Amino acid sequence: MDMSAGPLITVDGVGKTFAAGNVRALAGVDLSISAGEFVCVVGPSGCGKSTLLRLLAGLDACEEGRLALGGHEVRGPSAEVGVVFQAANLLPWFNVRQNVSLPLRVGGRRDTNDARINDLLALAGLADFGERYPYELSGGMQQRVGICRALARDPAILLMDEPFGALDALTRERMNTELERIWRESGKTVLLITHSIGEAIFLGDRVVVMSPRPGRVLADLPVPIARPRSFDTIVTDPAYAPLAREIRALLNAEGGLE
């Protein structure tokens, strides 16, 4: 994937209508993301956030407009894109190491690259848990395994669909901190879907605010807060409250978060 020229992710006038029920999910969405950026998308339930992510992942077909990754149109799933869904979806009969290496084996590699799996587990703080099974892990640890699995093929892009929504507040904060660290150390380009304004500001270089269905981009707001970030300090940063108010005002004017 060519990351040397132009944006890494290009969304140009993208629309999507689902035949079942004639549901118009997206309309005229424009977005560009450069290599190494962390971009968060917030919007009301049903506004097409997850649909946009599935289109970028090549899991659904783009009917209107253009989607490109590294200058190449999205035609289907790519090894350059890792996806983390709302649930970790780990195979219960596989241990952590086997779950993380699954994409390598599915891709036809007989050598599952133990050194890379070891590095990923260490990166996610799971070095001592490689032989554990999903039922032995907390929800937060299962999501970390899911992130490692998405990174197993060393993709350039990581797409994340509300990955921490089911976690309790304290675990979610810890996972946000871990994800920010993993992103800084791995250098990946990340697009994360969330309902949480605080999470979007904590993690994002930019926050993209979407309208109710059919989803369109209302605003693309930079986050002028230095990294690394912590929840102890971010809420006292002079930029935090005005940015949170602006995002909330946009959402409330358009129907709010559900």
N, C-alpha and C positions, 0 to 999 in steps of 0.2 A: 504494500500500500504506500503510495507516494505521499509523504507528509511534508515535502519540501516546498510546495507551491500551493497557495490558496488554502481555504478552510479544509479541515479533515472531514467534517460532516456538513453537507449542504441539503437544506430542505427548501424547495423553491415552488411556492404556489400549490402545496400538497392538499388534496381533498380526498375524503373517503366516505362512501355511502354503502351501508350494509343492506343487501337485498331483502333479507328477512325483516319485515316491518318497515322497509324503506327508511332506515335510520341514517340521517346525515351526521356522521361523527366528527369530521374535520372539514374546514373550508378555508382555502387560501392561506395555509400555514407557511411562513417564511422563517428560516432559522439557519444560522451558520455558526459552527464551533471549530475553533482552531485546535491543533494538536496540543495535548497536555492540559487543556482546560477542564474544569469541573463545573458543569452547568446543571442547575436544578430547575425543574418545571413544577409549578404549583397551579392548581385550578380546582373548580368544583368537581364532585363526583359525576362521572358520565360525560366529561368535557372532551374526551378523546385523548387524554394523556397516554394511557396504556396502548391505545391504537397507534399513536405516533411511534411509540417504542417498538411495537411489533412490526411496523412498516420498516423501521430502520434495521431491525434484526433480520429482515427478509422472511418473516413468518407469515405476513399477509402481503397481498399484492397492492402496489400503488396504482390507483386508477387515474388520478389527476395530478398534474405537476411533475416534479422531478426530485428524486432522492439520490444522493451520491455520497460515497465514502471514498476519500482520497482521490476524487475526480472520476471514479467509476460508478455507474448507475447500479443501484441495488437490484439484483436479479433473484436473490434468494439468500439463505443462510450462508455466512462466511466464517472461515477460521479466524478472520481478523476482528470478529465481534464476539465478545463474551456477554452472556445475559444472566442476570440474577433476578429471580421472580419474588413475589411476595412471600411464598413459602419456600423453604430450603429444598424440599422434594428430594431428600437423600434416599438412596436405596437401603432399606433397613437390614438387608442381609450382607451388605458390604461395610467394612470398617471405614474409618476416616480416610486412610491412605487410598483405599480402593475407590471410594467415591470421588476423591479429588482427581485420580488418574483416569477416571472413566472416559472423559472426552478424548484422551489420547488413544485408548483402546478402540473406542467407537470409530475414531478416525483411521484405524487400520495399523496403528503402530504396535509392533510386538514388544519393543522396548519402551516401557512407560516412563523412562527418564527419571529414575529414583532421585537423582541429584536435584532436579527441578522441583519435584514434589516435596523434598526435604526443605528446599528454600522457601517454597510457598507456605508450608506449615509453620516454619520459623517466622516468616513475615507476619502471619496472622496470629502468632502466639499459641500455636497448636503443636509445637514440636514434640511435646510429651503425650500427645493424644492420637497419634497415627494409628494405633491398634484398637482404639475404642470404637464402639458401635453407636449409631445415632441415638438409641434409647438411653445411652449413658451420658449424653451431652445436654446442656441447657439450650434453650431456644436461641440465645445469642451465639453460643458456640456453633450450633448447627448452621446459622446464617454465615458465620465465618468460614465454615467448610464450603458452603455454597459459593462464597466469593472466591475461595481458592480454586474450586472446580472451574469457575468461569474464567480464571486466569491461567488455567493449566496449559492451554495452547499458545500462551503469550500473545493474546490479541492486542491490537492497537487501541481498541475501543471497548469500554465496559458500559453496558446499558443496565440500569437497575430500576425495577418497578416496585416502589414502596417496600423495600426489603425489610424494614424494621417496624412496619406498622402494627404487627401483632405483639410486639415486645412491651414490657412495662416501661415506665418513664425512665427509671434509673438505668436499666439495661440498654435502652435506646440511646441515652446520652453516651454511655460507654462505647456502644457500637459506632456512633457517629465519630467519636474521638479516634477509634481504631481505624475506621474507614478513611478519615482524613490523613492519618499517618501512612496507611497502606498506599493511598493515592500519591502522596508526596514521594514515597520511596520507590514506587514502581514507575512513575511518570506516565501512567495511562491517561487517556482521554475518557472522561466519565460524564454520562448523562443520567441523572437520577430523577425519578418521579416521586413526589411526596405531597402529602396534604399539610405538612407542618411548616409554617412560616419560619419558626425558629430553626428547624433542621435545615431548611433551604439556605438561610443566611449563614449558618454555621459552616456548612459544607461548600457552598457555591462560590465560584469566581463571579458568576452571574446568576440572577434568578429570572426565569422566564415565566410570566403570568399569563394564564390562558382564560378565555371566556367560557361560559356555559356552552353546551352543544348547540350548533356545531362549533367545535373548538377552533379558535383563532388566537393569535398572539396579541395580547393587550399591551404588554410592555416587556422590555428586555433590560433588566436593571443590573448594573455592576455592583459588586459588594466591596466597598473600599475599606476592608478590615484586614490588617496584616495577619500573616500566618507565621508560625503555627497558632491555632486558635484553641481556646479552652472555654468551657461553659462558665467557669468562674469569672472570666474576664470579658467575654464577648458582649454580655448584656450591659456592661458599663461603658463599652466603647461609644463615643459620641455619635457614630454613624448608625448604630444598631436600631435605636428606637425610631428615628425618622424613616429608615428603610422599612422596618416592620409596619409602621403606620401606612406608608405608601402602598405596600403590597396589600394590606388588609382593606384599605379604602378602595382599591381597584376591584378586589374580590367582592366586597360588599355592594359596590355599585352595580356589579354584574350578576348578583345572585348569591354571593358568598360561598364559603366552603361548606360542604355537607359531610 
